[in-house]
Amino acid sequence: MYKQQVIRRILLSFFIGLLFPLGLLAQNTLEVTAKADSSSIRIGEQVKVHLKATVPAAVFNKPEFRLLFPIVPDSMDHFEVVTRSNPDTLTQQDMKVLQQTLTITSFDSGHWEFPPLKFEVYGATGANSVDTLFSQPLAFDVNTVAVDTTKAFKPIKTVQAVPWNIWDYWLYMAIGAAVVLIALGLWLYFRKRPEKKPEVKLPLVTPYDLARQQLKSLKEEQLWQQGDIKQYYTRLTDILRTYFEHQFGIAALEQTSEELLKNIKPVTKLNQQRDKLRSLLAIADLAKFAKLQPTADEHEDCMHKAEEILEWTRPKEEPAAQTPAAPDEKPQPGA
């Protein structure tokens, strides 16, 4: 009897010794599962499927470790995926638990199997290792709505009137009142707003006066005396071209010298100064584009020609209207 007890204890200790390493091994093994809240639903009813991956912390903390959850399409055989939650990570003792929840439904009655889902694991057993784990399939019974065919059909109910309540329309009334108040406010604002007095426009500088001022400024700057020949002739011709454009409506700033000389023919006053203008433009073009160095006399002569052209084409000032004498007034003697 004593021997049997000793043998039993030895066998029990042996089995415990075998199971303990297996328990430790199970705790250090990566595991994936898929569980549903219910295995029986009605058509169109939604049910949650919980995806769960348990990873040892030592494996999870490896730099090369990555676990990819299944990519579930929106529609599969007999099932539709309604929503997906973002993967979440929890810590349980020495394990890391990654979980995600799928909300699915079905519109086909019958007994259907939700397929196993694939989890991809990188770097679990080595730097370049790639493993694939599958969850177990899930069975669902999709039932139709039970109809008692033994009972008679019920008649269709008549249309029932809903009692009128003013508070059901408070939003529309508030919008209408706001529109009326805004319209009234705008009407009062525009009614009482003072009338704007017409702005008194000051007389603008005439093209002739502007050109005279610019020529005077150009002479005072003494550009050619300082050696800036190109700038001197550029300014001089631009002043004349701007004057022609504003005074006579000729697009002088956009034309070459030859085009400008052709287009001034219809303007009698300007055409009378054609030779002076041709001479001035010729020297200016050579100075600007051919780097000609005109003499001091030629500089002065070009300025003098520009002033003569300006004075010759100066618009005539209209004489002030004279006030007629009263009928009773008699001319003074000797007047």
VOPAGU-2260 file (C-alpha; in pm, 1 decimal, decimal comma):
REM VOPAGU-2260
SITE   aa  ch    i         X         Y         Z
SITE  MET   A    0       0,0       0,0       0,0
SITE  TYR   A    1     277,7     237,1      88,3
SITE  LYS   A    2     459,5     150,5    -232,6
SITE  GLN   A    3     152,7     234,4    -441,6
SITE  GLN   A    4     125,5     578,2    -279,9
SITE  VAL   A    5     492,5     644,9    -346,6
SITE  ILE   A    6     452,1     537,5    -710,4
SITE  ARG   A    7     147,0     765,0    -749,2
SITE  ARG   A    8     335,0    1065,1    -608,2
SITE  ILE   A    9     629,2     997,5    -836,7
SITE  LEU   A   10     400,0     976,7   -1143,9
SITE  LEU   A   11     210,0    1291,5   -1037,0
SITE  SER   A   12     535,9    1484,0    -993,2
SITE  PHE   A   13     649,5    1359,6   -1334,4
SITE  PHE   A   14     333,9    1479,5   -1509,0
SITE  ILE   A   15     345,9    1814,3   -1329,6
SITE  GLY   A   16     707,0    1853,4   -1441,7
SITE  LEU   A   17     598,3    1787,2   -1800,9
SITE  LEU   A   18     304,7    2027,7   -1792,8
SITE  PHE   A   19     492,6    2320,1   -1630,5
SITE  PRO   A   20     730,9    2380,6   -1925,6
SITE  LEU   A   21     435,9    2348,3   -2162,8
SITE  GLY   A   22     253,3    2618,2   -1964,0
SITE  LEU   A   23     556,8    2845,9   -1982,5
SITE  LEU   A   24     585,5    2777,1   -2354,3
SITE  ALA   A   25     219,6    2866,3   -2406,1
SITE  GLN   A   26     269,5    3193,2   -2219,9
SITE  ASN   A   27     558,3    3284,5   -2448,4
SITE  THR   A   28     379,1    3193,5   -2774,1
SITE  LEU   A   29     216,0    3449,3   -3007,9
SITE  GLU   A   30    -155,6    3373,0   -3041,6
SITE  VAL   A   31    -438,0    3521,7   -3253,3
SITE  THR   A   32    -812,1    3475,5   -3203,6
SITE  ALA   A   33   -1143,5    3594,9   -3345,9
SITE  LYS   A   34   -1459,9    3589,9   -3132,6
SITE  ALA   A   35   -1813,4    3710,9   -3200,8
SITE  ASP   A   36   -2065,1    3848,3   -2954,1
SITE  SER   A   37   -2329,2    3614,8   -3090,2
SITE  SER   A   38   -2352,0    3330,3   -3338,2
SITE  SER   A   39   -2718,6    3388,4   -3423,9
SITE  ILE   A   40   -2856,6    3711,2   -3574,7
SITE  ARG   A   41   -3156,0    3832,9   -3774,3
SITE  ILE   A   42   -3123,9    3960,0   -4129,8
SITE  GLY   A   43   -2966,2    4305,7   -4122,3
SITE  GLU   A   44   -2876,1    4282,5   -3755,1
SITE  GLN   A   45   -2523,3    4386,6   -3665,4
SITE  VAL   A   46   -2278,6    4180,2   -3461,3
SITE  LYS   A   47   -1928,4    4259,2   -3336,4
SITE  VAL   A   48   -1626,9    4038,8   -3413,2
SITE  HIS   A   49   -1330,9    4093,9   -3180,7
SITE  LEU   A   50    -986,4    4028,5   -3328,6
SITE  LYS   A   51    -715,1    3970,8   -3069,0
SITE  ALA   A   52    -341,1    3907,1   -3089,7
SITE  THR   A   53    -142,4    3815,0   -2776,3
SITE  VAL   A   54     231,6    3879,0   -2802,3
SITE  PRO   A   55     501,5    3825,5   -2537,1
SITE  ALA   A   56     646,1    4159,2   -2423,6
SITE  ALA   A   57     998,5    4045,2   -2505,6
SITE  VAL   A   58     897,0    3979,1   -2865,0
SITE  PHE   A   59     682,3    4294,2   -2891,7
SITE  ASN   A   60     970,8    4516,7   -2780,5
SITE  LYS   A   61    1204,9    4395,3   -3051,8
SITE  PRO   A   62    1286,5    4680,4   -3294,3
SITE  GLU   A   63    1222,3    4461,8   -3597,6
SITE  PHE   A   64     888,1    4323,1   -3472,8
SITE  ARG   A   65     572,8    4417,7   -3664,6
SITE  LEU   A   66     225,4    4264,5   -3661,0
SITE  LEU   A   67     -23,2    4344,7   -3934,8
SITE  PHE   A   68    -393,4    4291,3   -3867,7
SITE  PRO   A   69    -607,4    4134,1   -4141,5
SITE  ILE   A   70    -722,8    4355,4   -4429,1
SITE  VAL   A   71   -1093,9    4274,1   -4439,9
SITE  PRO   A   72   -1284,7    4394,7   -4750,2
SITE  ASP   A   73   -1609,7    4587,1   -4712,3
SITE  SER   A   74   -1802,9    4305,1   -4871,7
SITE  MET   A   75   -1746,4    3930,8   -4873,6
SITE  ASP   A   76   -1959,7    3621,5   -4927,7
SITE  HIS   A   77   -2281,9    3664,4   -4726,1
SITE  PHE   A   78   -2131,1    3933,5   -4500,1
SITE  GLU   A   79   -2087,5    4311,7   -4504,5
SITE  VAL   A   80   -1837,4    4501,5   -4288,5
SITE  VAL   A   81   -2009,1    4807,8   -4138,6
SITE  THR   A   82   -1729,9    4961,8   -3929,2
SITE  ARG   A   83   -1375,2    4892,7   -3816,3
SITE  SER   A   84   -1213,0    5024,4   -3500,0
SITE  ASN   A   85    -849,2    5128,3   -3483,5
SITE  PRO   A   86    -613,2    4865,3   -3340,8
SITE  ASP   A   87    -556,1    4912,1   -2967,4
SITE  THR   A   88    -274,7    4783,0   -2745,0
SITE  LEU   A   89    -309,6    4668,1   -2383,6
SITE  THR   A   90     -55,1    4533,7   -2135,6
SITE  GLN   A   91    -131,8    4221,8   -1929,6
SITE  GLN   A   92     157,7    4113,8   -1708,9
SITE  ASP   A   93     435,7    4006,4   -1947,3
SITE  MET   A   94     210,6    4004,3   -2252,6
SITE  LYS   A   95      98,9    4267,9   -2502,5
SITE  VAL   A   96    -258,1    4236,5   -2628,1
SITE  LEU   A   97    -346,6    4397,5   -2962,0
SITE  GLN   A   98    -715,3    4407,6   -3045,0
SITE  GLN   A   99    -952,9    4539,6   -3308,6
SITE  THR   A  100   -1330,2    4521,7   -3340,8
SITE  LEU   A  101   -1522,6    4464,4   -3664,2
SITE  THR   A  102   -1894,0    4532,4   -3690,1
SITE  ILE   A  103   -2049,7    4303,6   -3951,7
SITE  THR   A  104   -2396,8    4218,5   -4077,6
SITE  SER   A  105   -2561,1    3984,0   -4325,1
SITE  PHE   A  106   -2861,8    4008,9   -4555,2
SITE  ASP   A  107   -2867,0    3642,1   -4660,2
SITE  SER   A  108   -3060,4    3400,3   -4442,1
SITE  GLY   A  109   -2895,2    3067,8   -4366,4
SITE  HIS   A  110   -2597,3    2916,6   -4190,1
SITE  TRP   A  111   -2278,5    3089,6   -4301,1
SITE  GLU   A  112   -1913,6    3071,0   -4204,8
SITE  PHE   A  113   -1706,1    3384,6   -4151,3
SITE  PRO   A  114   -1366,5    3290,1   -4302,1
SITE  PRO   A  115   -1038,5    3269,3   -4107,7
SITE  LEU   A  116    -846,2    3596,3   -4102,2
SITE  LYS   A  117    -473,5    3622,7   -4178,2
SITE  PHE   A  118    -230,6    3800,8   -3943,6
SITE  GLU   A  119     119,2    3872,2   -4075,9
SITE  VAL   A  120     406,8    3875,2   -3824,5
SITE  TYR   A  121     753,2    4017,4   -3901,9
SITE  GLY   A  122    1065,6    3976,9   -3689,0
SITE  ALA   A  123     916,1    3752,9   -3421,7
SITE  THR   A  124    1176,7    3473,8   -3441,1
SITE  GLY   A  125    1451,7    3656,4   -3626,2
SITE  ALA   A  126    1546,6    3985,8   -3788,2
SITE  ASN   A  127    1414,8    3880,0   -4130,6
SITE  SER   A  128    1153,7    3624,0   -4028,6
SITE  VAL   A  129     802,9    3636,8   -4173,6
SITE  ASP   A  130     522,6    3431,1   -4016,7
SITE  THR   A  131     153,2    3398,5   -4095,2
SITE  LEU   A  132    -114,4    3318,4   -3838,2
SITE  PHE   A  133    -483,9    3251,8   -3900,5
SITE  SER   A  134    -778,7    3295,6   -3669,4
SITE  GLN   A  135   -1040,7    3025,4   -3639,0
SITE  PRO   A  136   -1351,0    3048,0   -3863,8
SITE  LEU   A  137   -1677,1    3170,3   -3709,5
SITE  ALA   A  138   -2019,7    3020,5   -3778,4
SITE  PHE   A  139   -2330,4    3238,6   -3790,3
SITE  ASP   A  140   -2698,5    3156,9   -3820,6
SITE  VAL   A  141   -2875,2    3439,4   -4006,8
SITE  ASN   A  142   -3248,8    3405,9   -3941,0
SITE  THR   A  143   -3546,1    3571,0   -4103,6
SITE  VAL   A  144   -3822,6    3738,5   -3906,1
SITE  ALA   A  145   -4068,0    3482,2   -3784,7
SITE  VAL   A  146   -4415,8    3526,3   -3934,6
SITE  ASP   A  147   -4720,9    3356,5   -3790,8
SITE  THR   A  148   -4912,4    3248,7   -4103,3
SITE  THR   A  149   -5201,2    3111,2   -3901,9
SITE  LYS   A  150   -5324,3    3459,3   -3811,4
SITE  ALA   A  151   -5526,9    3675,6   -4047,6
SITE  PHE   A  152   -5380,5    3984,0   -4210,8
SITE  LYS   A  153   -5451,6    4303,8   -4025,2
SITE  PRO   A  154   -5615,5    4592,0   -4215,3
SITE  ILE   A  155   -5415,5    4897,0   -4314,0
SITE  LYS   A  156   -5457,0    5177,9   -4066,4
SITE  THR   A  157   -5599,8    5506,5   -4184,3
SITE  VAL   A  158   -5399,5    5825,3   -4194,6
SITE  GLN   A  159   -5404,2    5994,2   -3857,5
SITE  ALA   A  160   -5384,3    6370,8   -3821,0
SITE  VAL   A  161   -5109,7    6505,6   -3598,3
SITE  PRO   A  162   -5225,3    6782,4   -3362,1
SITE  TRP   A  163   -5081,9    7123,7   -3458,5
SITE  ASN   A  164   -4832,4    7274,4   -3215,9
SITE  ILE   A  165   -4687,7    7621,5   -3261,2
SITE  TRP   A  166   -4356,0    7516,3   -3106,9
SITE  ASP   A  167   -4300,6    7275,4   -3393,4
SITE  TYR   A  168   -4241,7    7579,6   -3616,8
SITE  TRP   A  169   -4034,4    7797,3   -3381,1
SITE  LEU   A  170   -3723,7    7773,2   -3601,8
SITE  TYR   A  171   -3909,3    7898,8   -3911,3
SITE  MET   A  172   -4067,4    8181,3   -3713,0
SITE  ALA   A  173   -3729,1    8282,5   -3571,0
SITE  ILE   A  174   -3575,7    8291,5   -3918,7
SITE  GLY   A  175   -3866,7    8496,3   -4051,6
SITE  ALA   A  176   -3842,2    8744,3   -3764,9
SITE  ALA   A  177   -3467,2    8777,9   -3817,1
SITE  VAL   A  178   -3517,9    8850,2   -4188,6
SITE  VAL   A  179   -3779,8    9115,8   -4110,6
SITE  LEU   A  180   -3553,8    9283,7   -3852,0
SITE  ILE   A  181   -3255,3    9285,0   -4087,4
SITE  ALA   A  182   -3465,1    9433,0   -4369,6
SITE  LEU   A  183   -3603,6    9701,1   -4134,2
SITE  GLY   A  184   -3255,4    9785,7   -4009,7
SITE  LEU   A  185   -3119,7    9820,7   -4362,8
SITE  TRP   A  186   -3413,7   10041,0   -4462,0
SITE  LEU   A  187   -3358,1   10272,1   -4162,2
SITE  TYR   A  188   -2983,1   10281,7   -4227,0
SITE  PHE   A  189   -3013,1   10382,3   -4591,4
SITE  ARG   A  190   -3293,5   10625,9   -4511,3
SITE  LYS   A  191   -3098,4   10815,2   -4246,4
SITE  ARG   A  192   -2757,4   10789,5   -4412,7
SITE  PRO   A  193   -2634,1   11133,9   -4514,2
SITE  GLU   A  194   -2607,6   11194,8   -4882,2
SITE  LYS   A  195   -2260,0   11197,3   -5020,2
SITE  LYS   A  196   -2153,7   11530,5   -5153,2
SITE  PRO   A  197   -1999,6   11520,1   -5497,6
SITE  GLU   A  198   -1626,7   11527,8   -5481,2
SITE  VAL   A  199   -1469,2   11839,9   -5620,7
SITE  LYS   A  200   -1212,2   11726,1   -5870,3
SITE  LEU   A  201    -905,4   11939,8   -5882,0
SITE  PRO   A  202    -779,0   12028,5   -6225,2
SITE  LEU   A  203    -524,8   11777,7   -6345,9
SITE  VAL   A  204    -188,5   11871,7   -6489,7
SITE  THR   A  205    -206,7   11891,5   -6867,1
SITE  PRO   A  206      27,3   11673,9   -7078,1
SITE  TYR   A  207     205,9   11989,7   -7192,9
SITE  ASP   A  208     268,3   12116,0   -6836,9
SITE  LEU   A  209     380,6   11772,5   -6726,8
SITE  ALA   A  210     627,8   11745,0   -7014,0
SITE  ARG   A  211     764,9   12093,1   -6939,8
SITE  GLN   A  212     821,3   11999,3   -6576,1
SITE  GLN   A  213     993,2   11674,9   -6671,8
SITE  LEU   A  214    1225,0   11847,1   -6920,5
SITE  LYS   A  215    1315,0   12103,8   -6655,1
SITE  SER   A  216    1392,5   11828,0   -6403,9
SITE  LEU   A  217    1602,9   11644,4   -6663,2
SITE  LYS   A  218    1811,7   11957,5   -6730,4
SITE  GLU   A  219    1864,3   12012,2   -6356,3
SITE  GLU   A  220    1984,8   11655,5   -6302,1
SITE  GLN   A  221    2273,3   11708,9   -6551,7
SITE  LEU   A  222    2290,3   11345,6   -6652,4
SITE  TRP   A  223    2503,3   11384,5   -6962,2
SITE  GLN   A  224    2746,2   11613,0   -6774,2
SITE  GLN   A  225    2796,1   11320,9   -6529,2
SITE  GLY   A  226    2862,2   11073,7   -6811,2
SITE  ASP   A  227    2521,8   10896,5   -6804,8
SITE  ILE   A  228    2454,1   10949,1   -7176,1
SITE  LYS   A  229    2219,0   10653,3   -7225,4
SITE  GLN   A  230    1995,7   10750,0   -6933,6
SITE  TYR   A  231    1982,4   11110,7   -7056,3
SITE  TYR   A  232    1851,5   11019,6   -7401,9
SITE  THR   A  233    1619,6   10749,6   -7265,3
SITE  ARG   A  234    1453,5   11003,3   -7037,1
SITE  LEU   A  235    1443,0   11270,6   -7308,7
SITE  THR   A  236    1269,6   11050,1   -7568,3
SITE  ASP   A  237    1033,0   10896,7   -7309,1
SITE  ILE   A  238     915,9   11245,7   -7208,7
SITE  LEU   A  239     831,3   11329,5   -7569,8
SITE  ARG   A  240     670,0   10992,4   -7640,6
SITE  THR   A  241     451,3   11018,5   -7328,0
SITE  TYR   A  242     348,5   11369,8   -7429,7
SITE  PHE   A  243     254,2   11253,6   -7781,4
SITE  GLU   A  244      53,5   10964,5   -7639,3
SITE  HIS   A  245    -148,0   11172,0   -7391,6
SITE  GLN   A  246    -187,6   11483,2   -7606,0
SITE  PHE   A  247    -248,6   11332,7   -7951,4
SITE  GLY   A  248    -354,5   10973,2   -7877,6
SITE  ILE   A  249     -54,0   10816,3   -8053,5
SITE  ALA   A  250      78,9   10494,1   -7900,2
SITE  ALA   A  251     428,5   10640,8   -7909,8
SITE  LEU   A  252     572,6   10439,6   -7619,9
SITE  GLU   A  253     511,4   10112,5   -7806,6
SITE  GLN   A  254     652,4   10219,6   -8145,1
SITE  THR   A  255     996,1   10235,5   -8296,3
SITE  SER   A  256    1135,5   10566,3   -8416,5
SITE  GLU   A  257    1043,2   10494,1   -8778,4
SITE  GLU   A  258     690,2   10388,6   -8685,2
SITE  LEU   A  259     646,5   10701,6   -8476,4
SITE  LEU   A  260     759,0   10927,6   -8764,6
SITE  LYS   A  261     503,8   10760,0   -8993,8
SITE  ASN   A  262     217,5   10786,5   -8744,8
SITE  ILE   A  263     255,7   11159,4   -8676,8
SITE  LYS   A  264     163,7   11252,5   -9035,0
SITE  PRO   A  265    -212,3   11295,3   -8962,8
SITE  VAL   A  266    -126,5   11538,7   -8680,2
SITE  THR   A  267     -49,7   11859,7   -8868,3
SITE  LYS   A  268     120,6   12046,5   -8584,6
SITE  LEU   A  269     337,8   11749,2   -8499,9
SITE  ASN   A  270     416,8   11669,6   -8862,1
SITE  GLN   A  271     549,1   12024,2   -8906,9
SITE  GLN   A  272     824,1   11937,0   -8656,8
SITE  ARG   A  273     902,4   11609,8   -8831,3
SITE  ASP   A  274    1261,7   11698,8   -8928,2
SITE  LYS   A  275    1355,1   11811,6   -8576,0
SITE  LEU   A  276    1198,2   11499,1   -8427,8
SITE  ARG   A  277    1380,6   11273,3   -8679,4
SITE  SER   A  278    1716,3   11432,8   -8595,9
SITE  LEU   A  279    1656,6   11403,0   -8220,3
SITE  LEU   A  280    1544,7   11038,8   -8239,7
SITE  ALA   A  281    1838,3   10943,9   -8462,9
SITE  ILE   A  282    2096,8   11079,0   -8217,1
SITE  ALA   A  283    1908,5   10924,7   -7922,4
SITE  ASP   A  284    1896,1   10578,0   -8085,9
SITE  LEU   A  285    2268,5   10589,7   -8164,7
SITE  ALA   A  286    2349,2   10694,3   -7809,2
SITE  LYS   A  287    2126,4   10428,3   -7652,2
SITE  PHE   A  288    2194,5   10131,6   -7877,1
SITE  ALA   A  289    2522,5   10201,6   -8062,4
SITE  LYS   A  290    2702,0   10365,5   -7765,7
SITE  LEU   A  291    2760,6   10684,6   -7963,4
SITE  GLN   A  292    2917,5   10966,8   -7764,6
SITE  PRO   A  293    2754,0   11288,8   -7891,8
SITE  THR   A  294    2924,7   11619,6   -7830,2
SITE  ALA   A  295    2812,6   11870,3   -7570,2
SITE  ASP   A  296    2663,0   12087,2   -7842,2
SITE  GLU   A  297    2458,2   11792,4   -7968,5
SITE  HIS   A  298    2330,1   11726,8   -7615,0
SITE  GLU   A  299    2218,3   12087,2   -7579,6
SITE  ASP   A  300    2076,0   12089,3   -7931,6
SITE  CYS   A  301    1861,9   11780,4   -7865,3
SITE  MET   A  302    1720,9   11939,0   -7550,1
SITE  HIS   A  303    1654,7   12261,8   -7740,9
SITE  LYS   A  304    1474,6   12068,7   -8020,0
SITE  ALA   A  305    1258,1   11887,8   -7765,4
SITE  GLU   A  306    1155,4   12221,3   -7611,4
SITE  GLU   A  307    1079,5   12366,9   -7955,2
SITE  ILE   A  308     864,4   12065,8   -8049,8
SITE  LEU   A  309     680,4   12102,5   -7718,6
SITE  GLU   A  310     619,3   12474,8   -7766,2
SITE  TRP   A  311     512,5   12436,7   -8129,4
SITE  THR   A  312     252,1   12172,1   -8046,5
SITE  ARG   A  313     133,8   12346,4   -7731,3
SITE  PRO   A  314    -248,7   12342,0   -7718,9
SITE  LYS   A  315    -413,9   12679,8   -7748,1
SITE  GLU   A  316    -575,4   12816,0   -7434,0
SITE  GLU   A  317    -941,8   12903,7   -7474,1
SITE  PRO   A  318   -1000,4   13276,2   -7406,1
SITE  ALA   A  319   -1213,8   13356,1   -7103,2
SITE  ALA   A  320   -1571,5   13440,6   -7194,9
SITE  GLN   A  321   -1632,9   13816,4   -7174,7
SITE  THR   A  322   -1934,5   13934,1   -6978,0
SITE  PRO   A  323   -2174,9   14122,5   -7209,7
SITE  ALA   A  324   -2265,1   14482,4   -7112,3
SITE  ALA   A  325   -2605,7   14546,1   -6964,3
SITE  PRO   A  326   -2861,8   14702,7   -7200,7
SITE  ASP   A  327   -2893,9   15018,9   -6986,5
SITE  GLU   A  328   -2524,1   15080,2   -6972,3
SITE  LYS   A  329   -2393,6   15338,1   -7213,5
SITE  PRO   A  330   -2036,6   15351,2   -7331,9
SITE  GLN   A  331   -1830,0   15603,3   -7146,6
SITE  PRO   A  332   -1697,3   15885,9   -7350,2
SITE  GLY   A  333   -1347,3   15826,4   -7470,3
SITE  ALA   A  334   -1380,4   15454,1   -7415,8
